[in-house]
């Protein structure tokens, strides 16, 4: 079936989202069956391990377990494809709504089947004596009649913001013609051409998405006939993200299926592999770690820290199924404090991608608040630029320091290569041209970004430092793209009360009174912009583009408040991420 304008206008993307959720639930249920079968076979081997029949049963069961292992990721891919199609259709419907809205109240008419024409008002003409003058029509173009018709076609629920106009269109109605009765001019014809071109482009894109998703779903259905069987393949030992992307592109579907099912830990962390693939691999890894932690908690004695980690990862699994935007689990490393990289929105298909790097105290066990901050930026950016797609990433791909360890650059230096590789992976895996890449660092996270940027190892169109203790440099000019460095630190942020290294030297010479005086100068007067890790990025002497933020109720609240809904800093972040930053200027209080 070919997608039409009327179909696009009437479609409800929520139905695809609901269907995607159902496939995701089915994937989890099948994975549970796989785990149950593997557990039962293990118990069977303990009581039946001798003889030809036992060997045959063990081999047959093991083969079935291997085949079942590849099925849940395949079903999860259906979920991803349906989500992606729903998001594309939503965006196209918004574009269609804007086109229809631009024609409302003009001489341009859009019919129920998407045909665009310029309405020509009837011109008075003489009638017989004593009879009112008749009416005629003046052609608006070579098409004659009621005007030149410009065709467009497409499919989708009534787009938000176009309800009244769309209703008229579906009845075959037109926008009101010029009330003065004047003949339409060149501007009306130009508008009609633009509206027709946009309708035509939107419908073509809807058809392309429909055909692409149908093709991929058909391929998955055919693979089901072989139970999504996989073929073993080695992982690349080394290579830049661009090399990894080329390696992945050269694999067969069977090889890809095998890697997702049987090498999820290694595959899920490879920068350059598509986000959807990493998501499937890391969700498989998450499921396995949850199974392990449940056993660890039930053991006697229980594994130290297992209960806390189980609570955190259970919350992560629940979070992956929540929200209006689909989440992509791009990295999960449960060892130690853990690593977690979570995208809100598909970074491979988005126009704008912002990577948020959290600071001191962030860990896998305390991830929720950091994800909330990334989600706040994504939601505000989507509202600000509805005709573009924006994904945000919470990048906890390093081990942020705790306490006094934050006085050292060690953690930032350790993060440098991983952050650079991740950003390069975003570029390597992105579809249909480059995305606009932004890096947002909060607190110590801004130092991690600054260290990577000063070394030239990170890709970013825009860099933002929030509540920064310093970026490891004395000036924006020490970074690669000084004109694209942004900063904001509110006047009562606790980070401004910390001593600089120079003040610590004064402490050694003259005692705490010297430090107290110096810190007060930094925090209140701001004449001395020295912070522990360099010059305050929001100071005039640093040279960044500074934007306004609200003061917190206390120094600790101020340090965490940049992402609050009512803080003007959040709007500025959205403007920077989307490129709509004409108003994202000013001086932090």
C-alpha positions in Angstrom: 0.0 0.0 0.0 1.4 3.4 -1.0 1.4 6.1 1.7 -0.8 9.0 0.8 -1.3 12.5 2.1 -4.6 11.6 3.7 -3.0 8.5 5.4 -0.3 10.7 6.8 -2.8 13.2 8.1 -4.9 10.5 9.8 -2.1 8.2 11.2 -1.7 7.8 15.0 2.0 7.2 15.9 1.0 6.1 19.4 -0.2 2.8 17.8 3.3 2.0 16.6 4.7 2.9 20.0 2.1 0.6 21.7 3.0 -2.2 19.3 6.7 -1.6 20.0 6.1 -2.0 23.7 4.3 -5.3 23.1 7.3 -6.7 21.1 9.6 -5.6 23.9 7.5 -7.4 26.5 7.5 -10.5 24.2 11.3 -10.3 24.0 11.7 -10.3 27.7 9.3 -13.2 28.1 11.2 -15.2 25.6 14.4 -14.4 27.3 12.9 -15.6 30.6 12.0 -18.9 28.9 15.6 -19.2 27.6 17.0 -18.7 31.1 14.5 -21.2 32.6 15.4 -23.8 30.0 19.2 -23.3 30.6 18.7 -23.6 34.3 16.6 -26.8 33.9 19.2 -28.4 31.6 21.9 -27.6 34.2 19.9 -29.4 36.8 19.3 -32.3 34.4 23.0 -32.8 33.8 23.6 -33.1 37.5 21.3 -36.1 37.8 21.6 -37.7 34.3 25.1 -37.6 33.0 25.9 -41.1 31.8 25.1 -43.0 28.7 24.4 -42.2 25.0 20.9 -40.9 25.7 22.2 -38.4 28.3 24.8 -37.1 25.9 22.3 -36.8 23.1 19.8 -35.0 25.4 22.5 -32.6 26.6 23.6 -31.7 23.1 20.1 -31.3 21.8 19.2 -29.1 24.8 22.3 -27.0 24.4 21.5 -26.4 20.7 18.0 -25.3 21.6 19.4 -22.9 24.2 21.8 -21.4 21.7 19.0 -20.9 19.1 16.7 -19.3 21.8 19.5 -16.9 22.8 19.4 -15.1 19.4 15.6 -14.6 19.4 15.1 -12.0 22.2 17.5 -9.5 20.5 15.7 -10.0 17.2 12.3 -9.2 18.8 13.8 -6.2 20.5 14.9 -5.0 17.0 11.2 -5.0 16.0 10.5 -2.7 19.0 13.3 -0.3 17.9 12.1 -0.2 14.3 8.5 0.6 15.2 9.7 3.3 17.6 11.9 4.8 14.9 9.0 4.9 12.4 6.7 6.5 15.0 9.2 9.2 15.7 9.7 9.9 12.0 6.0 10.1 11.4 5.5 12.5 14.3 8.2 14.8 12.9 6.6 14.6 9.4 3.2 15.4 10.8 4.6 18.5 12.5 6.1 19.6 9.2 2.8 19.0 7.5 1.0 21.0 10.2 3.3 23.9 9.7 2.7 23.9 6.0 -1.1 23.8 6.4 -0.9 26.5 9.0 1.0 28.8 6.7 -1.8 28.6 4.1 -4.6 29.2 6.6 -6.4 32.5 5.9 -4.8 32.9 2.5 -5.9 32.3 -1.1 -4.2 28.9 -1.0 -6.4 25.9 -0.8 -5.4 22.3 0.1 -7.9 19.6 -0.6 -8.5 16.3 1.2 -6.2 14.5 -1.2 -3.4 17.0 -0.8 -3.9 19.0 -4.0 -2.8 22.6 -3.6 -4.4 25.5 -5.6 -4.8 29.2 -5.5 -8.4 30.2 -5.2 -9.5 32.9 -7.6 -12.4 35.1 -6.3 -15.3 35.6 -8.8 -15.1 38.9 -10.7 -18.3 41.0 -11.1 -19.7 41.1 -14.6 -22.6 43.1 -16.0 -26.1 41.5 -16.0 -29.4 42.3 -17.6 -31.0 45.6 -16.6 -32.6 45.3 -13.2 -30.7 42.1 -12.3 -27.7 42.0 -10.0 -24.4 41.5 -11.6 -23.3 38.0 -12.2 -20.0 36.4 -11.2 -17.2 34.8 -13.1 -13.7 33.5 -12.2 -10.3 34.7 -13.3 -7.8 31.8 -13.7 -4.9 32.1 -11.4 -2.7 30.3 -13.8 -2.6 28.2 -17.0 -4.7 25.6 -15.4 -7.8 27.8 -15.8 -11.1 27.3 -13.8 -10.6 28.0 -10.1 -6.9 28.3 -10.3 -3.8 26.3 -11.1 -3.6 23.0 -9.2 -0.3 22.0 -7.6 -0.3 18.4 -6.5 1.1 16.9 -3.3 0.5 13.7 -1.5 1.3 11.7 1.9 0.1 9.8 5.6 -0.5 10.3 9.7 -3.2 11.7 13.7 -4.0 15.2 12.9 -0.9 17.1 13.7 -0.8 19.3 16.7 -1.5 22.9 15.8 -3.3 22.1 12.6 -6.7 20.9 14.0 -8.9 23.5 12.5 -7.2 23.7 9.2 -6.8 20.0 8.9 -10.5 19.5 9.6 -11.3 21.9 6.7 -8.9 20.1 4.4 -10.5 16.7 5.1 -13.9 18.2 4.2 -12.5 19.4 1.0 -12.7 23.0 2.2 -10.2 25.7 1.5 -8.7 28.6 3.5 -10.6 31.8 3.2 -9.8 33.7 0.1 -8.8 37.4 0.1 -11.7 39.2 1.8 -11.2 42.2 -0.4 -12.1 40.2 -3.5 -8.7 41.1 -5.1 -7.1 38.7 -7.5 -4.4 36.6 -6.0 -0.9 38.0 -6.6 2.6 36.6 -7.0 2.9 36.1 -3.2 -0.1 33.8 -3.2 1.3 31.7 -6.1 4.7 31.5 -4.4 3.1 30.4 -1.1 1.1 27.7 -3.0 4.3 26.5 -4.6 6.1 26.3 -1.3 3.2 24.5 0.4 2.9 22.0 -2.5 6.6 21.3 -2.4 6.6 20.7 1.3 3.6 18.4 1.1 5.3 16.5 -1.7 8.6 16.2 0.3 6.9 15.1 3.5 4.9 12.4 1.7 8.0 11.1 -0.1 9.8 10.9 3.3 6.9 9.1 4.9 6.8 6.6 2.0 10.6 6.1 2.3 10.3 5.4 6.0 7.4 3.1 5.5 9.3 1.1 2.8 12.5 1.0 4.9 10.8 -0.3 8.0 8.7 -2.8 6.0 11.9 -4.1 4.3 13.7 -4.5 7.7 10.7 -6.2 9.3 10.4 -8.6 6.4 14.1 -9.5 6.7 13.5 -10.3 10.4 10.5 -12.4 9.6 12.5 -14.4 7.1 15.3 -14.8 9.6 12.7 -16.3 12.0 12.4 -19.3 9.7 16.0 -20.2 10.7 15.3 -19.2 14.3 17.5 -16.2 13.9 20.5 -18.5 13.8 23.9 -16.9 14.1 27.4 -17.4 12.7 30.4 -17.0 15.0 32.7 -14.1 14.1 35.7 -12.5 15.9 35.5 -9.0 17.3 38.0 -6.5 16.1 41.0 -6.4 18.5 41.8 -2.7 17.8 40.6 0.1 15.6 39.2 3.6 15.6 35.4 4.0 15.7 35.4 4.7 11.9 37.2 1.3 11.4 34.7 -0.4 13.7 31.8 1.1 11.7 33.3 -0.3 8.5 33.8 -3.7 10.1 30.2 -3.8 11.2 28.9 -2.8 7.8 30.8 -5.8 6.3 29.2 -8.4 8.5 26.3 -10.7 7.5 23.1 -10.6 9.4 23.8 -14.0 10.8 27.2 -12.8 12.2 25.6 -9.8 13.7 22.9 -11.9 15.4 25.6 -14.2 16.9 27.5 -11.2 18.3 24.5 -9.6 19.9 23.4 -12.9 21.5 26.7 -14.3 22.6 29.2 -11.4 22.9 27.0 -8.6 24.3 29.5 -7.4 26.8 32.2 -6.8 24.2 29.9 -5.6 21.4 27.9 -3.3 23.6 30.9 -1.1 24.4 32.3 -0.8 20.9 32.2 2.8 19.7 31.2 2.9 16.0 28.6 0.2 16.2 25.1 1.5 15.6 23.2 2.6 18.7 20.3 0.2 18.1 22.7 -2.7 18.1 24.5 -1.6 21.2 21.2 -1.1 22.9 20.2 -4.7 22.1 23.5 -6.1 23.3 23.6 -4.1 26.5 20.0 -4.9 27.4 21.0 -8.6 27.0 24.0 -7.9 29.3 21.7 -6.1 31.8 19.3 -9.1 31.9 22.2 -11.5 32.6 23.6 -9.2 35.3 20.2 -9.0 37.0 20.0 -12.8 37.0 23.5 -13.0 38.5 22.6 -10.4 41.2 19.4 -12.2 42.2 21.5 -15.3 42.8 24.1 -13.3 44.7 21.5 -11.8 47.0 20.0 -15.2 47.7 23.3 -16.8 48.5 24.4 -17.5 52.1 26.1 -15.2 52.9 24.9 -12.7 50.2 27.6 -11.1 48.0 28.6 -7.7 49.5 27.0 -4.8 47.7 24.8 -7.1 45.6 21.5 -5.9 47.0 22.3 -2.2 46.4 23.5 -3.0 42.8 20.4 -5.1 42.2 18.2 -2.3 43.3 20.0 0.1 41.0 19.9 -2.1 38.0 16.3 -3.0 38.5 15.6 0.7 38.5 17.6 1.0 35.3 15.5 -1.8 33.6 12.3 0.0 34.6 13.7 3.3 33.4 14.4 1.8 30.0 10.7 1.2 29.5 9.6 4.7 30.7 9.2 8.1 29.1 7.9 9.6 25.9 11.3 9.1 24.2 12.8 5.7 23.6 16.0 5.0 25.6 19.1 3.4 24.1 21.5 1.6 26.5 24.9 2.3 24.9 27.1 0.9 27.6 26.8 -1.1 30.8 29.8 -2.1 32.9 28.7 -3.5 36.3 32.3 -3.8 37.7 33.3 -1.6 40.6 31.4 1.8 40.6 30.2 0.8 37.2 29.9 2.6 33.9 26.6 3.6 32.2 25.9 5.4 28.9 22.2 6.0 28.2 20.8 7.9 25.3 17.3 9.4 25.3 16.4 9.3 21.6 18.2 7.6 18.8 21.6 9.3 18.4 22.2 7.7 15.0 19.1 9.3 13.4 18.9 12.6 15.3 19.8 16.0 13.9 21.2 17.2 17.3 23.0 15.0 19.8 24.1 16.3 23.2 26.4 14.3 25.5 26.0 15.2 29.2 29.0 14.4 31.4 28.2 14.3 35.2 30.6 15.1 37.9 31.6 14.2 41.5 29.8 11.4 43.1 28.0 10.0 40.1 28.0 6.2 39.8 26.0 3.3 38.5 24.2 3.0 41.8 23.2 6.7 41.7 22.4 7.2 38.0 18.8 8.3 38.2 19.3 12.0 38.9 21.9 12.2 36.1 19.5 10.7 33.6 16.8 13.1 34.7 19.1 16.0 33.8 19.8 14.6 30.4 16.0 14.0 29.9 15.3 17.7 30.9 17.6 18.9 28.2 16.1 16.6 25.6 12.5 17.5 26.4 13.3 21.3 26.3 15.2 21.0 23.1 12.4 18.9 21.4 9.9 21.6 22.5 12.1 24.4 21.2 12.9 22.8 17.8 9.9 20.5 17.0 10.9 20.2 13.3 14.3 18.7 14.3 15.1 15.5 16.2 17.3 15.8 19.3 18.9 13.0 21.4 20.7 13.5 24.7 23.2 11.1 26.2 24.1 10.6 29.8 27.7 9.6 29.6 29.0 8.0 32.7 31.7 6.3 30.8 34.3 7.2 33.4 34.7 6.9 37.2 34.1 10.4 38.6 36.0 11.1 41.8 34.5 11.3 45.3 35.5 13.7 48.0 39.0 15.0 48.1 39.9 13.0 45.0 38.2 15.7 43.0 41.2 17.9 43.7 43.1 15.7 41.2 42.9 15.6 37.4 43.5 11.9 37.4 39.9 10.9 36.7 39.5 13.5 34.0 42.7 12.3 32.3 41.5 8.7 32.6 38.2 9.8 30.9 39.9 11.6 28.0 40.4 8.8 25.5 37.1 7.1 26.3 35.1 10.4 25.8 37.0 11.1 22.6 36.3 7.6 21.3 32.6 7.9 22.2 32.1 11.2 20.4 34.0 9.8 17.3 31.7 6.8 17.5 28.6 9.0 17.4 30.0 10.6 14.2 31.0 7.2 12.6 27.6 5.6 13.3 25.4 8.6 12.4 23.1 8.2 9.4 22.4 10.7 6.6 25.1 13.2 7.2 26.7 14.7 10.3 24.7 15.6 13.4 25.2 18.7 15.5 27.2 17.4 18.5 27.3 19.2 21.8 29.1 18.4 25.1 27.7 19.5 28.4 29.8 19.1 31.5 28.5 19.7 35.0 30.9 20.2 37.9 33.9 17.9 37.5 32.4 16.7 34.2 33.4 20.1 32.7 37.0 19.4 33.7 36.8 16.0 31.9 35.6 17.7 28.8 38.1 20.5 29.1 41.0 18.0 29.4 39.8 16.1 26.4 39.3 19.3 24.4 42.7 20.8 25.2 44.3 17.6 24.0 42.4 17.7 20.8 40.8 14.2 21.3 37.1 15.0 21.3 34.6 16.0 18.6 32.0 18.7 19.5 30.4 21.6 17.8 29.5 23.3 21.1 31.0 22.8 24.6 29.2 23.9 27.8 30.6 24.1 31.3 28.1 24.3 34.2 29.1 25.0 37.8 32.6 24.3 36.8 35.7 24.1 39.1 37.8 24.9 36.1 38.4 23.2 32.7 42.1 22.6 33.1 43.0 25.6 31.1 43.2 29.4 31.8 41.3 30.6 28.8 38.8 29.5 26.2 41.6 30.3 23.7 43.4 27.2 25.1 40.7 25.0 23.7 40.3 24.1 20.0 37.1 26.0 19.3 37.1 29.0 21.7 34.1 30.7 19.9 32.0 27.6 20.7 32.6 27.4 24.4 29.7 28.3 26.7 29.6 28.6 30.5 27.4 29.5 33.4 28.0 29.4 37.2 25.5 31.1 39.5 26.9 33.5 42.1 26.2 31.3 45.1 27.3 28.0 43.7 29.4 26.1 46.2 32.1 25.5 43.6 33.1 29.2 43.9 33.8 28.9 47.6 36.5 26.3 47.1 40.1 27.5 47.4 42.3 27.8 44.4 45.8 26.3 44.4 47.3 29.8 45.0 45.1 30.2 48.0 46.2 26.9 49.3 49.8 28.2 49.1 48.7 31.2 51.1 47.3 28.9 53.7 50.7 27.3 54.1 52.3 30.7 54.5 49.8 32.6 56.6 47.1 30.3 57.8 43.4 29.8 57.2 42.5 33.5 57.5 44.3 34.2 54.2 42.4 31.4 52.4 39.1 32.6 53.9 39.7 36.1 52.5 40.7 34.8 49.1 37.7 32.5 48.8 35.4 35.3 49.8 36.9 37.4 47.1 36.3 34.7 44.5 32.8 33.9 45.6 31.4 37.4 46.2 33.5 39.9 44.3 34.6 37.5 41.6 37.6 39.8 40.9 39.9 36.8 41.3 38.6 34.1 39.0 41.1 31.4 40.0 39.4 28.1 40.9 41.1 24.8 41.8 41.3 23.4 38.2 41.9 26.7 36.4 40.2 30.0 35.6 36.4 30.1 36.2 34.9 29.5 32.8 32.0 31.9 33.5 34.4 34.7 34.3 35.1 37.5 31.9 38.8 36.8 31.7 38.2 33.2 30.5 36.5 34.3 27.3 33.6 31.8 27.0 30.1 32.8 25.9 28.3 33.2 29.3 24.6 32.7 29.7 22.2 33.5 32.6 21.3 31.1 35.3 19.2 31.4 38.5 20.6 31.5 42.0 19.9 28.5 44.3 18.3 28.6 47.7 21.8 27.7 49.1 25.2 26.9 47.7 24.5 23.2 47.4 21.1 23.7 45.8 22.7 26.3 43.4 25.3 23.7 42.3 22.5 21.3 41.2 19.9 23.7 39.9 21.1 24.3 36.3 18.7 21.6 34.9 15.6 22.7 36.9 12.5 23.4 34.8 12.2 27.0 35.9 15.9 27.8 35.5 16.7 30.0 32.5 19.9 28.0 32.1 17.8 25.0 30.9 16.4 27.1 28.0 19.8 28.3 27.1 21.1 24.7 27.0 18.3 23.7 24.6 19.1 26.7 22.4 22.8 25.7 22.3 22.1 22.1 21.6 19.6 22.9 18.7 21.6 25.8 17.3 18.8 28.2 18.2 21.2 30.2 20.5 20.5 33.7 19.3 19.2 34.5 22.8 21.5 32.3 24.8 23.7 35.1 25.9 24.0 37.3 29.0 26.0 37.4 32.2 25.6 34.9 35.0 24.4 36.6 38.3 
